[in-house]
């Protein structure tokens, strides 16, 4: 895939995905985007602009794969909903993570969905869960960051964002890719990743070695986060899912170190049996 950095975005754009192309469409230009699509593709998409906007909701981007010999899918972009900051409340203290280049990262994540769809049945299994689709899209994102930025700085931003989102709302657990992202960030130097000109070549090396999180374990992490960080928790239960606490602390530590400072982060994780 050509590594053309996409500047966000005053007009629709085409980008290659495997042997096809994806159409990147700003929400304000939805009508123009639909007019250039073949009728067979339009039939696979929402029938009205209102339905597109409903499906997009408050998200900053949405990918819609299609079955077509030339087009892999449509990515709808709504820059107005691109967050500039992420908040989390931990023990009645509000922490803030400022987000850099988030619109670009969101776009690369959505492109990752289409790249991985193109690899299903070859490098990837024919069937993937929703959770697998999400962490694989973030693996593509890290590869893309390594190739185009030469640094993991923005990859760690995505890591922290996934952690904070999961702490804030359990519905974001479907996107909690931190356990897999950490394996890539700690297992590969950025130059090793950037060495792979093609994403599929990196994935061929990484995917067979990755330790995946099964649905039951993910559910336990979600329950533990709700019990620990949820606003409705009435009383502490120190033994609740104790066997997951140290593992969860391992994934949260980089984010807490950044937000709290290492000393306070260490003390908090120790007091909550997450070290």
N, C-alpha and C positions, 0 to 999 in steps of 0.2 A: 504494500500500500504506500502510495506517495505521502510523504510527511509534510504536507503543506499546512502551515499554521493558519487557521481560519480566524480572521479578525471578525469580531461580532458586530453586528451583522446588519447591514442596511438593505440587503437584497438577498434573494434566495440563492442557494449555492448547491452545486453538485460535488460529491466526494466519492472516491472509489471505495467499494467494500468487496473484497475478494475479486471476483470477475464481474461484479455488477456495480451499480451506483446507488447512492442514497441522496435524497433531496432534503436539504435543510431549509426549513421554511419559517421565517418570522411570522408570528401570529398576525401582525398587521397586514401581511401579504398573502394570507391564506387563499383568497379568491384567485389571485394570480397563479399560485402554486397548483391549485386544483385544475385550472384551465390547461396546464401543460401536461397533465398526467393522462395516460391512456384511459379510455372508458373502463377497460377491464380492471385497472388498478383502482379507479375511483369507486367502483362497486364494492371493493373490499374495505373502504374507509367509511367513517361516519357520513351520513347523508346530508347533514346541514352544518353550517358554521356554528350554530348554537350547540350542536351535539359535540363538535370538536372542543369548544370552549368548556362545556360541561365535563367532558372526559379529562381535559387538561387540569381543570380546577385551579388550585393555587400553586401548582408546580411550575417550575421555570422551564421545563422541557418534557416532552413525551415522545417516545419512539413508537411507531406503528409499522411493524413488519408487514410485507405483502408477498404474495406468490406471483412472481413475474420473471421472465427470462432475462430482463435487463435491469430491473429496479429491485433493490433489496428492501427498501422501506422509506418512510417519511419521518423526519424528526421535526416536530413543531416546537418552536422556541418562543418563550415569553419572557423577555429580559426584565420586564417590570417586576416579575416575581423572583428574580435572582437575589438571594440573600447576600447581605454585606457583612453580617455578623451572626454568630450563633451564641445563644445563652443557655446556661444550665444552673439550676439552684441545687446546691449541695449543703445540707445542714443549715438552711436558711441564709446561706451566702450565695449571691448571684455572681457567676463567673461569665466572662465574655471572651469569645474567640473571634477576632477580626478575620474576615475571609478575603483572600486575594485571588483575583482571576477566576472567581467562582463560576462565572458564565462559561468560560472556556472549559473548565473542568467538567461542568455538567454536560456540555456538548460531547466531550470525549467519552464520558461515561455512556451516554446514549449511543454513540457510534460503536462502543464496545459491545453493546447488546447485539447489534447487527453483525459485527465481526464474529462473535461467538456463535450466533445462529448459523452462519455460513460454514462453521467448522463442526457442527453437530453431525454425527454419523461417520466422522473421519477421526479427527483428533479428540473430539468430545463425544460422549454418549449421545445416542439418538434422542433420549428423553432426559431433561434436566428439570429440577424443581425450581420454583420461583426464587428461593434463596440462592441456589447455585447460579442462576442467571445473574443475580445481583452481584455476588462476589466476583464472578468472572468478569463482569463489566468493569469492576474496580481494578482487577488485575490488568486488563487492557489499559485502563487509565494510568496506572503506574508505569507500564511499559511506555506509553505515549509521553508521559512526563519525563522519563529518563531520556528518551530519544530527543525530545525537543528542548528540554531545559537543562539537562546535564546535572541535575540535582534532585534529591528526594524532598526538598522543602515543601513543595505543593502536595506531594504524595502524603507526607505526614499531616498536612492540613486536612486532607480528605479523611485520613485515619481518625484524627481528633473529632472531626465533624460527625463521623459515623458513631463514635462513642457518645458524644453529647446528645445526639438525636435519640439514641436508644435510651439514655438516662431520662430524657425529657418525656418521651411518649412510647409506650410499648408497641404501637403500630409500626414504629421504625425498626423493630427487630428484623423485619424481612430484608432490611438493607444493612444490617450490622455485620459488615464484612471484616471487621478488625481482626478476628482470629486468623483469617487467611491472608489478609494484607500484611500482618506482622511476619508471617512466614516468608513472604517475598522480600519485605524491607530488611529483615535481619539475615536472610539467607543469601542475598545477592548484593554485591556492590553495584552502585548506579552505573558504572562503566560496563559491568558485565551485562546488565540489561540492555543498555544502549548499543552494545555490540550487535544485537540481533536486529538486522534490518527489517525483518518481517515479523509481525506479531505471532503468526502461526509457528514460527521456528522457536520463539521463546516459549510459547505455550507447550510445545512438544517436549521441551526440557522440564518445565515447571509442573505441569498438571499431573504426571504420573507419580510425583513425589509428595504432593500436597496432602496434609492431614485435614480431612473434611469434618464439618460439624453436622452430626445427624439431627433430625428434627426433635427427638426427645431431649437431647442435650441443649439444643438451642432454646427449647421451651423452659428448661431449668434455669438457664442464664436469664431469660426474660422474667421469670418469676422472682428470681433473686434480685434483679434490678428493681422490679416494682416494689418488693418488700423493703429494699434498702433506701431507694430514692423517691418512691411515690409519695405524693402529698397527702394521701389518705391513710398512711400507716399510723396506727394508733398506739401500738406498743412494740418494742423491740423483741425479736425472737433470735437470740444469738446462735442457736443451733440450726436455724432454718437453712436447708440446702448447704450445710457446712462444707460438704465435699466439693462444692463448686467455687467456694469463696476465694481460695488462693489462685485458681485459674483466672477467675474474673479480675482479681486484683492485678494479675500479670498483664492483662489486656488494657486495664484502665490506667496503669501506672504512668506510661508516657504522657497521657493526656493530663492527668492530675499533676505530674511534675511540671508541665508547662503552665498550667493555670494557677496552681497553689505555690509553686516553688518546691524543690525537692524535699526540704526538711518537713514542711507541713504536709506534703503528700505522703511521705513515709509514715509520719505519725498517724494520719487519718487512716491509711490502709492497715496499719498495725492495730489500731484501736478497733477496727471493724473486721479483724481476723482475715484480712485479704493479702497478707504477706506470708 
